[in-house]
Amino acid sequence: MSSEPTDAHAEHGEHEGMTKKRIVAIFLYLLGITVVEFIIALWLVPTGYIPIQYANPIYIVLTLFKAFLIVAYFMHLKFEKIGLALAIIVPILFIIGLILVLTNESHYWVDLRV
């Protein structure tokens, strides 16, 4: 008899990358991004260092990066098989594309009324 663990997760090596050190590192990345967002929102935009037209895309990119980190590490998608990851990521990309197309189309209708 082997003294190795018989847990299914241990046999397949799933989640071996989520150590306490990595969890703290990801938390610190998320905290740092949030601090940057707060600095932009509460100091750089109100004082005029960054116009709001530039701040909004920066917020979107930072928020998407935070969402990636949360989904990849805390929801363990980084450690899943590619099929499961694609089953979640591809529909999200289509939804984002649909939102962009509908946003563009809404401007067309507003311009028509003027």
N, C-alpha and C positions, 0 to 999 in steps of 0.2 A: 504494500500500500504506500502510496505517495503522500507526503505531508503537505503537498501544494494545495492551495484553496480550490474548492470545487465550484465556487460561485461562477455563474455564467459570464458575468462581467469581467472577472479576473482571467478566465480562460481565453477570451477574445481580446484582451488588452484594451478594452474600451475605457475611455476617460483617464488613461494613465497620465495624460499631460496636465490634469487639473490638480496641481499640488497647492498647498497653502501659499507658497511663495508666488505662484502664478496668479492665484485669486487676488492676492494683495496688489500685485503689479497691475492687473486689469482694473481693479478698483481705483488705483492711483491714476491710471490713464483717464478713466471716466471722470474722476474728480478734477484732474487738470483741464480737461476739455470744458467741463462745466464752469470752472473758474474763468477760463478764457471767454466763454459766452457771457458771463456776468460782467467781466471787465468791458467787453464791447458794448453791452446793453446799458450799463450804468455809468460808464465813464467816457469811452471813445465816441459813441454816437451823440450823447447830450452836449459834449464840449465841441463837437464839430470836426474831430480828427478823422472820423470815417462817416461819409454820408450814408443815410439809411438805405439807399439803393445798392450800396456795396455790402452793407451789414447783413441784409436779408439772405443773399446767397451764401454768405459765410456761415450764418446760423444753420441753413439747410445742410450744407456740407458737413459741418461739425455734428449736427444731430444724426445724420445718416451714418457717420463714422461711429458715433456712440451706439446706435442701433445695431450696427454690424458687430461691435465688440460684445454687446449683450447677447445677441443671438448666437454668435460663434462660440463664446466661452461659457456663459452662464446657462444657456439653453443647450449646450453641448453639441451644436451642429457642426462645429469644426472637427469633431471626433466621429461623426456619423459617416455612413457610407455615402458615396456620391449620389446615388439614386434618390435617397431621402432628401439630401440637401437641394438637389435640383427640383424635386417635387415641391419644395417650399419657395425656393428663390425665383424660379421661372414665373410662376403666377404673380409674385410680387412685382417683378419687372414689368409684366403686362399691365398690372394695375397702375403702376407709376406712369407708364406710357399713355394709358387711357386718360389719366388725370391731366397730363401735359396736353394731349390733343383736345380734350374738352375745355381746358383753360384757354387755349389758343382760339378755339371756336367761339367761346363766350365773348371774346373781344370783338370778333367779327359781328356778332349780333348787336353789341353795344354801338359799334361804329355805324351800323345800318340805320339805327334809330335817329342818329344825329343828322 
